Amino acid sequence: MLRVIGKRLLMLIPTLIGLSILLFLWVRNLPGGPATALLGDKASPEAIANINKAYGFDRPLIEQYFTYVGKLLQGDFGTSIVTGRPVLEEFATRFPATVELAVVALIFAIGIGIPLGYLAASHYGRFWDHSSVVLSLIGITVPVFFLAFILKWVLAIQLGWFPTDGRQDPRINATHVTDFYVLDGLLTREWDASWDAILHLVLPAIALGTIPLAIIVRITRASVLEVQGADYVRTARAKGLMEKTIRGRFVLRNAMLPVTTTIGLQTGLLISGAVLTETVFAFSGIGRFLRDAIFALDYPVLQGFIVFIAVAYSLINLIVDVSYGFIDPRVRVQ
């Protein structure tokens, strides 16, 4: 297992190097150059020259690239043009909100998607199967922002069951230790603060997790159908093993490999795709901050976000690869 982890970590190096080169070339090839992109088309030549000197854009490209990589390795992602604060500090402030939302959305997607997909495969060609297929198609085709608006309008505004926006009621005097609001409420025993944070997460998590839910249902259904027809499953039934043992040990466990891959990919998409959901629900996470950076042409923030998401994807894929070894021991010897 350690050898597998080592191989995967070594594979991350060329991936991140390639990404750094692409990001470096992207910023240097912005229309009019990076200085013009930062200051605007009406900037004076003196201002452009000052920016080029301050950021080192007037130096040779090779020197600029190695300076850029050196700063990345030191955790220096640049400074936001809008706020004037380091990009890493801005991410650290908003990262807990996005992670909290992504985790709840993932729990929602996995908790419903895997049982529903297994139920559909177990009742292949019948009502539950057809219903799950139709619902998964609807879940995939409905845009996230549209579903978010519907949930907000019906369940929050009309029925008043959930809060309309934000992470927590500002009237609650909550103690924030980690900036993970649900966890903070549990750690400080402020149960009302924790419960209020959960209520604020419900609608955004459902909106964000619907597409992963639909995909997990379809992948689980297809994988279970494939495994159910395998020779070793028929042999287990012929030997008279209990159906519960067959479902758990032979069918579901072997069907989890493609499902695990799907969950890993969807986890990365949840973090990077929270822009619309956080915008609709005024959720102060990375996604909403990224939207503001796009409109403000805050290139250091965009550049840092891409690096951040690439590292997150790489780490998630590493976790998925390691989990293969626990699901299927044959992977450990590869």
ChimeraX attribute file (.defattr): number of C-alpha atoms within 10 A of each C-alpha:
attribute: neighborCount
match mode: 1-to-1
recipient: residues
	/A:1	17
	/A:2	9
	/A:3	11
	/A:4	16
	/A:5	15
	/A:6	11
	/A:7	12
	/A:8	18
	/A:9	13
	/A:10	10
	/A:11	13
	/A:12	16
	/A:13	11
	/A:14	10
	/A:15	13
	/A:16	15
	/A:17	12
	/A:18	11
	/A:19	15
	/A:20	19
	/A:21	13
	/A:22	12
	/A:23	17
	/A:24	17
	/A:25	13
	/A:26	13
	/A:27	16
	/A:28	17
	/A:29	12
	/A:30	14
	/A:31	11
	/A:32	12
	/A:33	15
	/A:34	20
	/A:35	23
	/A:36	20
	/A:37	19
	/A:38	19
	/A:39	15
	/A:40	13
	/A:41	11
	/A:42	7
	/A:43	13
	/A:44	12
	/A:45	10
	/A:46	9
	/A:47	13
	/A:48	19
	/A:49	14
	/A:50	15
	/A:51	18
	/A:52	17
	/A:53	13
	/A:54	10
	/A:55	13
	/A:56	15
	/A:57	18
	/A:58	13
	/A:59	12
	/A:60	9
	/A:61	14
	/A:62	9
	/A:63	11
	/A:64	17
	/A:65	16
	/A:66	11
	/A:67	12
	/A:68	18
	/A:69	17
	/A:70	12
	/A:71	13
	/A:72	15
	/A:73	9
	/A:74	8
	/A:75	12
	/A:76	16
	/A:77	22
	/A:78	20
	/A:79	19
	/A:80	20
	/A:81	18
	/A:82	13
	/A:83	10
	/A:84	10
	/A:85	12
	/A:86	17
	/A:87	23
	/A:88	19
	/A:89	14
	/A:90	18
	/A:91	19
	/A:92	13
	/A:93	14
	/A:94	19
	/A:95	19
	/A:96	18
	/A:97	21
	/A:98	23
	/A:99	18
	/A:100	22
	/A:101	28
	/A:102	26
	/A:103	16
	/A:104	19
	/A:105	26
	/A:106	24
	/A:107	14
	/A:108	19
	/A:109	25
	/A:110	20
	/A:111	12
	/A:112	15
	/A:113	26
	/A:114	22
	/A:115	15
	/A:116	25
	/A:117	29
	/A:118	25
	/A:119	18
	/A:120	26
	/A:121	24
	/A:122	17
	/A:123	13
	/A:124	14
	/A:125	10
	/A:126	11
	/A:127	10
	/A:128	17
	/A:129	19
	/A:130	14
	/A:131	13
	/A:132	21
	/A:133	18
	/A:134	12
	/A:135	12
	/A:136	23
	/A:137	15
	/A:138	14
	/A:139	20
	/A:140	15
	/A:141	10
	/A:142	13
	/A:143	14
	/A:144	23
	/A:145	18
	/A:146	14
	/A:147	19
	/A:148	22
	/A:149	17
	/A:150	14
	/A:151	19
	/A:152	24
	/A:153	14
	/A:154	13
	/A:155	15
	/A:156	17
	/A:157	14
	/A:158	10
	/A:159	10
	/A:160	12
	/A:161	12
	/A:162	19
	/A:163	21
	/A:164	20
	/A:165	20
	/A:166	18
	/A:167	23
	/A:168	21
	/A:169	15
	/A:170	8
	/A:171	6
	/A:172	11
	/A:173	10
	/A:174	18
	/A:175	15
	/A:176	15
	/A:177	12
	/A:178	11
	/A:179	16
	/A:180	20
	/A:181	24
	/A:182	24
	/A:183	18
	/A:184	20
	/A:185	21
	/A:186	14
	/A:187	15
	/A:188	14
	/A:189	12
	/A:190	17
	/A:191	15
	/A:192	15
	/A:193	24
	/A:194	22
	/A:195	16
	/A:196	19
	/A:197	23
	/A:198	20
	/A:199	19
	/A:200	22
	/A:201	26
	/A:202	16
	/A:203	25
	/A:204	32
	/A:205	26
	/A:206	22
	/A:207	25
	/A:208	30
	/A:209	27
	/A:210	24
	/A:211	23
	/A:212	26
	/A:213	28
	/A:214	27
	/A:215	22
	/A:216	27
	/A:217	29
	/A:218	24
	/A:219	23
	/A:220	28
	/A:221	27
	/A:222	18
	/A:223	22
	/A:224	25
	/A:225	19
	/A:226	14
	/A:227	17
	/A:228	20
	/A:229	11
	/A:230	12
	/A:231	10
	/A:232	14
	/A:233	18
	/A:234	12
	/A:235	11
	/A:236	15
	/A:237	14
	/A:238	9
	/A:239	9
	/A:240	9
	/A:241	12
	/A:242	10
	/A:243	11
	/A:244	10
	/A:245	12
	/A:246	19
	/A:247	17
	/A:248	11
	/A:249	12
	/A:250	17
	/A:251	23
	/A:252	18
	/A:253	15
	/A:254	19
	/A:255	22
	/A:256	19
	/A:257	20
	/A:258	16
	/A:259	23
	/A:260	19
	/A:261	18
	/A:262	17
	/A:263	23
	/A:264	19
	/A:265	16
	/A:266	24
	/A:267	23
	/A:268	19
	/A:269	16
	/A:270	22
	/A:271	23
	/A:272	21
	/A:273	17
	/A:274	27
	/A:275	22
	/A:276	21
	/A:277	25
	/A:278	27
	/A:279	20
	/A:280	19
	/A:281	22
	/A:282	15
	/A:283	26
	/A:284	19
	/A:285	27
	/A:286	26
	/A:287	24
	/A:288	22
	/A:289	20
	/A:290	19
	/A:291	17
	/A:292	16
	/A:293	18
	/A:294	13
	/A:295	8
	/A:296	12
	/A:297	17
	/A:298	19
	/A:299	20
	/A:300	19
	/A:301	26
	/A:302	19
	/A:303	18
	/A:304	21
	/A:305	21
	/A:306	15
	/A:307	18
	/A:308	16
	/A:309	15
	/A:310	18
	/A:311	15
	/A:312	16
	/A:313	20
	/A:314	19
	/A:315	17
	/A:316	19
	/A:317	20
	/A:318	20
	/A:319	14
	/A:320	18
	/A:321	21
	/A:322	18
	/A:323	18
	/A:324	19
	/A:325	17
	/A:326	12
	/A:327	16
	/A:328	13
	/A:329	12
	/A:330	10
	/A:331	15
	/A:332	18
	/A:333	9
	/A:334	9
